[in-house]
Amino acid sequence: MRLALGTAQFGSSYGISNTTGQVDEREISNILNLAKDSYIDTIDTAMSYGNSESTLGSIGIKDFKLITKLPSLPKNVENVDKWVNEEVAGSLQRLKSVSLYALLLHNSNDLTGIHGNKLIKVLTNLRNRNLIQKLGVSIYDPTEIKKILKLLDIDIIQAPLNLIDRRLIRSGWLRKLKKESVEIHVRSVFLQGILLMPRELIPKRFEKWHYIWDIWHNNLADKKLDNKEECLQFVLSLKEIDRIIIGVQNSMQLRELIKASSKGVKIRDWSNLACYDQGLVNPSEWKML
């Protein structure tokens, strides 16, 4: 199963389409049980996802590969080695695990900051000590990748990719990374839920791109297509991708996504949805709309 379970909703009210808030512990347990039974073997979380790690550890996740993310280095950090080791130790304690499948940097700019060399050294040491199996970076834009590869020997990378945001493909990095044997995980396959929202509920601040929503919804209606299936089939058709990170608010949603991803891959032409406007494809820019 190429799906991986994202957990941002387990620690906060994450996502523009989230109408139910943070997922409670009982429902998280239901989600994890369904994931395990469906051969989903990877959990993606982060130290900054509220109480996500402690909740996962409390429920028990020994049957999953664990990926977490290191937050940005504090501006006033004095001892990088100590800070990183304490953050990772705290994460392992909360997750009730002795090691991680992967540790990702949440902010690649830390590699080029004043503490970059120290950070690289301590991260590499963690991998050498087998506290983490794989080392990587979570990126927001493929333009980050070139500098990352010059500085750090990464095993895994996480990046946004969906029907609208095709920067990872257009830049050529999807194929280049795979040739370098880098494990590729993609997130935001529903553009944080916008691609699953009814046309009339898409916030007005996104009307600048009304033509995209019109094409999307008109085609879905005319051809009687399922929005979840179309989004998932697009990323599933890309053989370079190792894991597709999905976040859900309940086990019913997960069941629907598993069903949508289990059908034979259909390569449908949605190229007219592609957009390279940072204002839309980069959610960190949305607060400016």
C-alpha positions in Angstrom: 0.0 0.0 0.0 1.5 3.3 -1.1 -0.7 5.4 1.2 0.8 6.8 4.4 -1.1 8.3 7.3 -0.6 12.0 8.0 -1.4 13.1 11.5 -1.6 16.9 11.5 -5.3 16.6 12.4 -4.4 14.4 15.4 -2.8 17.4 17.1 -4.6 20.4 15.8 -7.5 21.6 13.7 -5.5 21.4 10.5 -6.7 22.0 7.0 -8.7 24.6 5.2 -11.6 22.1 4.7 -11.5 20.9 8.3 -14.9 21.5 9.9 -14.7 19.1 12.8 -11.5 20.2 14.5 -8.9 18.0 16.1 -9.5 14.3 16.0 -10.2 12.7 19.4 -8.2 9.8 20.7 -10.9 7.2 20.3 -11.3 8.0 16.6 -7.5 8.1 16.1 -7.4 4.5 17.5 -10.1 3.5 14.9 -8.1 5.1 12.1 -4.9 3.4 13.1 -6.6 0.0 13.3 -8.1 0.5 9.9 -4.8 1.6 8.5 -3.0 -1.5 9.9 -5.7 -3.8 8.5 -5.4 -2.1 5.1 -1.6 -2.6 5.0 -0.8 1.1 5.5 2.6 0.8 7.1 3.8 4.4 7.5 2.8 7.2 9.8 4.0 10.8 9.2 3.9 13.2 12.1 5.9 16.1 13.5 7.1 17.5 16.8 5.1 20.6 16.1 1.8 18.8 15.5 0.4 19.6 19.0 0.0 16.5 21.0 0.0 14.2 18.0 3.1 12.3 19.0 2.0 11.7 22.6 -1.4 10.5 21.4 0.1 8.1 18.9 2.5 6.8 21.6 -0.4 6.3 24.0 -2.4 4.3 21.5 0.5 2.2 20.3 2.1 2.3 16.9 4.8 -0.4 17.0 3.5 -1.9 13.7 4.2 1.2 11.7 7.2 3.0 10.3 7.5 6.3 12.1 8.4 9.5 10.5 8.6 12.8 12.4 9.9 16.3 11.7 12.4 18.4 13.6 11.1 22.0 14.1 13.2 25.0 13.0 16.2 25.8 15.0 15.4 28.4 17.7 17.1 31.7 16.9 18.7 31.8 20.3 20.0 28.2 20.3 23.4 28.0 22.0 24.2 24.3 21.7 22.8 22.7 18.5 24.0 19.2 19.4 22.2 19.3 22.7 19.0 20.8 21.3 18.7 18.3 18.5 19.4 15.3 20.7 16.9 16.5 23.3 14.2 17.1 20.7 14.7 13.7 19.2 14.8 12.0 22.6 11.6 13.8 23.6 10.0 12.6 20.4 11.0 9.0 20.9 9.7 9.2 24.5 6.3 10.6 23.4 6.0 8.0 20.6 7.2 5.3 22.9 9.7 4.1 20.4 13.4 3.3 20.5 14.1 4.6 16.9 12.6 6.3 13.9 12.2 5.2 10.4 13.0 8.8 9.3 13.7 12.2 10.7 12.9 15.1 8.4 13.9 18.8 8.8 10.8 21.0 8.7 12.9 23.9 7.5 15.6 23.4 4.9 16.9 27.0 5.5 18.4 25.7 8.7 21.0 24.0 6.6 22.3 27.2 5.2 22.0 29.2 8.5 24.9 30.0 10.8 24.5 26.7 12.6 24.1 24.7 9.4 27.4 22.7 9.7 26.7 21.8 13.3 23.2 20.7 12.4 24.4 18.5 9.5 26.9 16.9 11.8 24.5 16.0 14.6 21.9 14.7 12.1 24.4 12.5 10.4 25.5 11.2 13.8 21.9 10.3 14.7 21.7 8.2 11.6 25.1 6.6 12.2 23.9 5.6 15.7 20.8 4.0 14.2 18.4 6.2 16.2 17.0 7.1 12.8 17.1 4.9 9.7 16.7 7.6 7.2 17.4 11.3 7.1 15.6 13.8 5.0 13.8 17.2 4.5 10.3 18.3 4.1 10.2 21.0 1.4 7.7 23.6 0.2 9.2 24.3 -3.2 11.4 22.2 -5.5 13.8 25.1 -5.8 15.0 24.1 -2.3 16.3 20.7 -3.5 19.5 21.8 -5.2 21.0 23.5 -2.1 19.9 20.6 0.1 21.7 18.0 -2.0 24.9 20.0 -1.9 24.9 20.1 1.8 23.3 16.9 3.1 23.2 13.3 2.1 19.5 12.7 2.2 17.6 9.4 2.0 14.1 10.7 1.8 12.3 13.9 0.8 8.7 15.0 1.3 7.1 17.5 -1.1 3.7 18.8 -2.2 2.2 17.4 -5.4 -1.3 17.4 -6.8 -3.4 17.9 -10.0 -2.8 21.7 -9.7 0.7 21.8 -8.1 3.0 20.0 -10.5 6.2 21.8 -9.7 8.0 18.6 -8.6 7.3 17.1 -12.1 7.9 20.2 -14.2 11.2 21.0 -12.5 12.5 17.5 -13.4 13.3 16.7 -9.7 10.8 13.9 -9.4 12.9 11.8 -11.9 16.2 13.1 -10.7 15.5 12.2 -7.1 14.4 8.7 -8.0 17.6 8.2 -10.1 19.5 9.1 -7.0 17.6 6.5 -5.0 16.0 9.1 -2.8 12.7 7.9 -1.3 9.9 10.3 -2.4 6.8 11.0 -0.3 4.2 13.5 -1.5 1.6 15.4 0.5 -1.2 17.9 -0.1 -2.6 15.6 -2.8 -6.0 17.3 -2.3 -4.4 20.8 -2.1 -5.3 20.8 1.7 -8.8 19.8 0.9 -9.8 22.4 -1.6 -10.0 19.9 -4.4 -12.6 17.9 -2.4 -14.8 20.9 -1.5 -18.1 21.7 -3.3 -17.6 24.5 -5.8 -19.8 26.9 -3.8 -17.9 26.3 -0.5 -14.4 27.2 -1.9 -13.5 30.4 0.0 -13.9 33.6 -2.0 -10.2 34.5 -1.6 -9.5 31.8 -4.1 -11.8 33.2 -6.8 -8.8 34.6 -8.6 -8.4 31.0 -9.9 -12.1 30.5 -10.6 -11.3 29.1 -14.0 -9.5 26.1 -12.4 -12.4 25.4 -10.1 -14.8 25.7 -13.0 -12.9 23.2 -15.2 -12.5 20.8 -12.3 -16.1 20.8 -11.1 -17.7 20.9 -14.6 -15.6 17.9 -15.7 -16.4 16.0 -12.5 -20.1 16.6 -13.0 -20.2 16.0 -16.8 -18.2 12.7 -16.6 -19.6 11.6 -13.3 -16.2 11.3 -11.7 -15.2 11.0 -8.1 -13.0 13.9 -6.9 -11.0 11.7 -4.4 -10.4 9.0 -6.9 -9.2 11.5 -9.6 -6.8 13.2 -7.2 -5.3 9.9 -5.9 -5.2 8.3 -9.3 -3.0 11.1 -10.6 -0.3 10.7 -8.0 -0.6 6.9 -8.1 0.2 7.0 -11.8 3.6 8.5 -11.0 5.8 5.4 -10.4 8.6 7.5 -8.8 6.5 8.2 -5.7 7.0 5.8 -2.8 4.4 7.1 -0.4 1.3 9.4 -0.6 0.5 11.1 2.7 -3.1 11.5 3.4 -4.8 13.1 6.4 -8.2 12.2 7.6 -10.6 13.3 10.3 -12.3 9.9 10.9 -12.1 6.3 9.9 -14.9 6.6 7.3 -12.8 9.1 5.3 -9.9 6.8 5.4 -12.0 3.9 4.2 -13.2 6.1 1.3 -9.6 7.0 0.4 -8.4 3.4 0.6 -11.2 2.4 -1.7 -10.5 5.2 -4.2 -6.8 4.3 -4.3 -7.4 0.6 -4.7 -9.0 0.8 -8.2 -6.9 0.3 -11.3 -4.9 3.4 -12.1 -6.6 5.5 -14.8 -4.4 8.1 -16.5 -6.8 10.9 -17.3 -5.7 14.2 -18.8 -6.1 17.0 -16.2 -3.2 19.0 -17.5 -5.5 22.1 -17.9 -5.6 22.3 -14.1 -1.9 22.8 -13.7 -0.9 26.1 -12.1 2.5 27.5 -11.1 1.2 30.6 -9.3 2.9 30.6 -5.8 -0.2 32.3 -4.4 -2.2 29.2 -5.0 0.2 26.2 -4.9 2.0 27.3 -1.7 -0.4 27.3 1.3 2.0 29.5 3.3 1.0 32.3 0.9 -2.7 31.9 1.5 -2.7 34.2 4.5 -1.8 37.0 2.1 -5.0 36.5 0.0 
